[in-house]
């Protein structure tokens, strides 16, 4: 009889921890209504207006979220606000994240989602841009607690719209020995060939004109590489073939043949292909951090006897052009990292591991006691023999 009782105690001790986990899951299970308010800038840019009939999609990202400890889980959710739409799209496809539903915003610009879960995580995105705009992704997890510690039954999130634009760009790099680095202050013009004659884009960004000295001609539009080497044309061009041409190199560098004729094409779809690479759309006016294939155009350091002379500014000038390609990507992350305008995104993350389950602890204690009794009985049996 004692052995049967001990066996039952042992089994009960083994089962209680799992009962405790289920009890805790039931305790924090939450039904939540999520209201997403969509708004965007009007054409004048003077105010925000509500956007109706905008498709917003809800994805469940629990699989990745649940594999992380509380601190990393929070960083995982916050990281989506730093991602470009292209990065989010690639993530969803790569991880095969399930889409739960797509909802159109109503006439008041609101989309309603009903969700339920515990220790689950969700992502709301705009799958397809509308009128050249999309939203910064919204990520959150359950349970969500009110100030008094009770479960929330409704939250309201506000979208942050970002503009998507298509234009030609590339990165300007300098080569000195085995080293490559971004070059600032290189100047370029854009031209097209009309009946074997070069015509240059003018300052109005619309018309083209011939010129015998495009660098010195004040009516010809110039484009200058920034500290990351980025050369960006923010002008919307008609369908056709064009060329960037470098007209002034940074101090200490010479203009390469490649830099004098950087070909690009504006396609019928509006997309831009530069040197055989299909360029990603700009997000909020910046190159998305996920796009790592942007072409590089090289210049080569001039090798002269004066280059190493401290009195000559060439070497120091080329050193000052330092930077990394990643700097451009950091700018993109900073712009998209802003949270929704209401600030409600903060505090939406699940509070993991904050409650101890007494039922589970009791099961462990009973398991230890049962094991101790069983071992003591076996030892007594051996002593009697």
Secondary structure as GFF3:
##gff-version 3
##sequence-region A 1 385
A	DSSP	alpha_helix	2	28	.	.	.	ID=ss1
A	DSSP	beta_strand	30	37	.	.	.	ID=ss2
A	DSSP	beta_strand	39	41	.	.	.	ID=ss3
A	DSSP	beta_strand	48	50	.	.	.	ID=ss4
A	DSSP	beta_strand	55	60	.	.	.	ID=ss5
A	DSSP	alpha_helix	62	65	.	.	.	ID=ss6
A	DSSP	alpha_helix	70	79	.	.	.	ID=ss7
A	DSSP	three_ten_helix	80	82	.	.	.	ID=ss8
A	DSSP	alpha_helix	85	94	.	.	.	ID=ss9
A	DSSP	beta_strand	99	104	.	.	.	ID=ss10
A	DSSP	beta_strand	110	117	.	.	.	ID=ss11
A	DSSP	beta_strand	120	125	.	.	.	ID=ss12
A	DSSP	beta_strand	133	135	.	.	.	ID=ss13
A	DSSP	beta_strand	138	142	.	.	.	ID=ss14
A	DSSP	beta_strand	154	158	.	.	.	ID=ss15
A	DSSP	beta_strand	161	165	.	.	.	ID=ss16
A	DSSP	beta_strand	169	176	.	.	.	ID=ss17
A	DSSP	beta_strand	179	182	.	.	.	ID=ss18
A	DSSP	beta_strand	187	194	.	.	.	ID=ss19
A	DSSP	beta_strand	197	201	.	.	.	ID=ss20
A	DSSP	beta_strand	208	209	.	.	.	ID=ss21
A	DSSP	beta_strand	223	224	.	.	.	ID=ss22
A	DSSP	beta_strand	230	232	.	.	.	ID=ss23
A	DSSP	beta_strand	240	248	.	.	.	ID=ss24
A	DSSP	beta_strand	253	254	.	.	.	ID=ss25
A	DSSP	three_ten_helix	258	260	.	.	.	ID=ss26
A	DSSP	beta_strand	262	266	.	.	.	ID=ss27
A	DSSP	beta_strand	272	274	.	.	.	ID=ss28
A	DSSP	beta_strand	277	278	.	.	.	ID=ss29
A	DSSP	beta_strand	282	283	.	.	.	ID=ss30
A	DSSP	beta_strand	286	287	.	.	.	ID=ss31
A	DSSP	beta_strand	296	301	.	.	.	ID=ss32
A	DSSP	three_ten_helix	305	308	.	.	.	ID=ss33
A	DSSP	alpha_helix	314	319	.	.	.	ID=ss34
A	DSSP	alpha_helix	326	336	.	.	.	ID=ss35
A	DSSP	alpha_helix	358	384	.	.	.	ID=ss36
###
